[in-house]
Amino acid sequence: MTLWVNLSDREIRTATLAKGIVATAAESGLEPSALAVEITDIRAVEESESAAENIRRLLDLRIEVAIYDFGTGH
Protein backbone atom coordinates (compact mmCIF):
# COMPACT_ATOMS: atom_id res chain seq x y z
CA MET A 1 0.00 0.00 0.00
CA THR A 2 1.18 3.53 -0.77
CA LEU A 3 0.47 6.55 1.42
CA TRP A 4 -0.15 9.67 -0.68
CA VAL A 5 0.63 13.13 0.70
CA ASN A 6 -0.28 16.46 -0.93
CA LEU A 7 2.45 19.11 -1.00
CA SER A 8 1.83 22.81 -1.36
CA ASP A 9 3.93 24.96 -3.68
CA ARG A 10 5.69 26.37 -0.60
CA GLU A 11 6.49 22.91 0.78
CA ILE A 12 7.98 21.64 -2.48
CA ARG A 13 10.41 24.60 -2.43
CA THR A 14 11.57 23.96 1.15
CA ALA A 15 15.27 23.05 1.24
CA THR A 16 14.79 20.41 3.96
CA LEU A 17 11.76 18.70 2.40
CA ALA A 18 13.33 15.30 1.62
CA LYS A 19 15.13 15.16 4.97
CA GLY A 20 11.88 15.98 6.79
CA ILE A 21 9.92 13.34 4.90
CA VAL A 22 12.52 10.68 5.67
CA ALA A 23 12.52 11.64 9.37
CA THR A 24 8.73 11.61 9.59
CA ALA A 25 8.54 8.26 7.80
CA ALA A 26 11.10 6.79 10.20
CA GLU A 27 9.19 8.08 13.23
CA SER A 28 6.04 6.46 11.81
CA GLY A 29 7.75 3.17 10.99
CA LEU A 30 7.31 3.61 7.22
CA GLU A 31 9.84 3.05 4.51
CA PRO A 32 10.17 6.15 2.30
CA SER A 33 9.37 3.97 -0.71
CA ALA A 34 5.89 3.40 0.78
CA LEU A 35 5.18 7.11 0.32
CA ALA A 36 4.08 9.15 -2.66
CA VAL A 37 3.64 12.90 -2.98
CA GLU A 38 1.27 14.93 -5.09
CA ILE A 39 2.12 18.45 -6.21
CA THR A 40 -0.90 20.45 -7.35
CA ASP A 41 0.81 23.45 -8.92
CA ILE A 42 3.12 22.84 -11.88
CA ARG A 43 4.32 26.46 -11.72
CA ALA A 44 5.94 25.73 -8.38
CA VAL A 45 8.18 23.24 -10.14
CA GLU A 46 8.72 25.15 -13.37
CA GLU A 47 9.76 28.35 -11.63
CA SER A 48 11.93 26.95 -8.86
CA GLU A 49 15.25 25.12 -9.01
CA SER A 50 14.82 24.12 -5.36
CA ALA A 51 11.51 22.42 -6.23
CA ALA A 52 13.14 20.52 -9.09
CA GLU A 53 15.99 19.47 -6.81
CA ASN A 54 13.51 18.27 -4.18
CA ILE A 55 11.74 16.15 -6.78
CA ARG A 56 15.08 14.59 -7.75
CA ARG A 57 15.82 13.84 -4.08
CA LEU A 58 12.39 12.29 -3.54
CA LEU A 59 12.76 10.12 -6.62
CA ASP A 60 16.23 9.04 -5.43
CA LEU A 61 14.53 7.86 -2.22
CA ARG A 62 12.05 5.89 -4.36
CA ILE A 63 9.19 8.17 -3.33
CA GLU A 64 6.66 8.43 -6.14
CA VAL A 65 5.92 11.97 -7.36
CA ALA A 66 2.78 13.05 -9.21
CA ILE A 67 2.10 16.53 -10.54
CA TYR A 68 -1.49 17.58 -11.14
CA ASP A 69 -2.53 20.95 -12.47
CA PHE A 70 -6.33 20.79 -12.49
CA GLY A 71 -8.44 23.84 -13.10
CA THR A 72 -5.72 26.10 -14.48
CA GLY A 73 -6.59 25.79 -18.15
CA HIS A 74 -3.23 24.09 -18.94
Secondary structure, DSSP 8 states (H G I E B T S, - for coil): --EEEEE-HHHHT-TTHHHHHHHHHHHHT--GGGEEEEE--HHHHHT-HHHHHHHHHHHHTT-EEEE--TTS--
